[in-house]
């Protein structure tokens, strides 16, 4: 059973997703927050770096954004029998272009931007210029995948890329058509604004705030209950659901008990545990999580656990708990990029394979694409995770 719990104050809105009572996702937004990821800007190229095959773009933020050559090349370049061009052939200082933030600024680095645009809808992700159809890998039923491909093929226009989202399983052609029409209108509005603000730098599109994102991305058939402790947020979310998916209105309830809603569902306690550097596992082992600009490193330790059989079994049990916990921590803390896990050394190859299978299965539940790459020669596990 999945439950969405929303806690709101005038300054901050927080949302927590529980799966069978276990906290698996958390998001928040301050009233004055200005989210960048997904936003589209008119920008001006300030520097071109042939040695890095990249350019810096002024989009009006504190730091110039970084545009790598693969993010400016045509999406279908691989289909064209020609040599890959240089950044100097595609970008020049002073050039005005429209870009979308694909990664937030972090530390000393500015935001990363792309000219490969994507706009998420309720059932479809719209990618103008991509010219292909893709179905979420989490829709595994072959007849359903074929049905969805046929529907998308009948709706798609030349030069449009369409990705069917996981929650679209079983949706009607009419629902897809309406979602696609809304996305096309949104894209035309963006193009119109780009003409109006051609000289840049200027923001011309911003992804939805937290509540509309919850209505679009989280509330679904799988979510059985939504509890909200703030009347304003309750009414706003109820209105959003009424407009988008009226069949789900009955799931939304106002929480009116004296105990704070995050305390009632033990969310505050779990957040305090999961956002520490040192995170204890049920057996007495623990994780140490360190983030740098380049990557995230997670170290697995035996801690207080001494086991009952032998060393190999003791190590396996701690690693098993870690393999199930790590993907949840990545979701909760929204950790992106390269992740390296230093599991405790295991002698048996069967145990190593089992740990790999466990962490892959746990990562499958993540709405963000998480890839378990495999073991390095030094026995470290490599993973990557894209932003939500």
Phi, psi and omega in degrees: 000129178255137179231137174253123182245125183239126178243128184229140170232171178301332184265331191216137172243131179236144178228134180233135177253125179252139176238109187054043177081358183257129181292123181238336178216148177214137178218156181209159177207125173283154184299333181258009180298146174230089183294138182259319185303130182092343180289150179245136184230153161269122184233167179235129180289126182255339182202140176241129185243093181301324181295333179257354185051053183208170177218155173257138185235129175275112178248010178095006178268175182301318179245146176296147180276157184254125180242108180276154186302322180295342180267002177238342177295149175304141183300323185265024182301324183299337180278350184260127183281072178212164181288141178298126182288165177273160177300329181290341177275344186249339185220143175218152182301133181093349181293137177263133177208159179265132182223158177238137179287120178259341179211132180296155172297140179220131178058235181273355184267139173284176179295151173263136183235164181216158171258007175264097191276146175215133180233116182280136171250194181291317185243341187230146165257123185263127183232087180298132179093351185280323173063048174202168177240136176222147179245137179311132180296343181277351170271101190262345182289116185300313178301322179292320178298319178294320178299315181294321178297320179295318179297313180297322179297325180282336183265332188288140173261157177305137179086005178251138171254134181232126174246123178276125183280161184303317183291355183278356180308122176086357181289155183277161177298325179297319179296319178295318181299315181295318179297317181293321178298318178298319181291321177297318178296320178298316180295319177297323176296320178297316179297321178296317179293327179295326176291322182290329184244039189303321185292334178058184349284144180198146175276131181241354177203140175226137178296166186297153172289179188302309185297312176298328177294321177299317180295325183278318193253334191250309183291122185206187178299329183289334182273119185268332182220143172231118180248129183230133184259008183234123187297322180295314180293320178303312182292322180293315181292322177299318179295318179298318180291323179301321181284325187267310186216077186301338181293346182259003183300326183292347179282341189268124182230150177270125179274122187233017180280163181290319179295131178307141187298324179289333175284320180302319181265009177059033181281317181302314179301316182288323176297318179300323179288316189281342182262011174276164175289321180254122186237118183282144175261159184304326184285342187114350170287175179207162176249147170240121186245121179235131179250135173236176178295330185274320186197174176245133181244130178238123182252129180260131184230152181288327178058235185272353187277125181249349176079175183231347186247285179208174185299316182299318180291321177300312180298318181298318182298318179293316178298324178297313178299318180296319181297328179278332184274325188299312178300326177295319179296321179297320178293312183299316184268000180050050179277130185239170175089213183274132178235129177244127180247124177260086176290159175293137185303134177239141181277321187277130179295329178297323178291321178297318179295321179297317179296319177299317179295318181297314183289328176294317179296318179293323180290337181298335182284348184286134175290333175275143182293118179240126182244124173269108188285316180139186183273140173275173178295338179270004177085017177265149179260128180261138175221159169225150179219130178272162179292159176291000000 
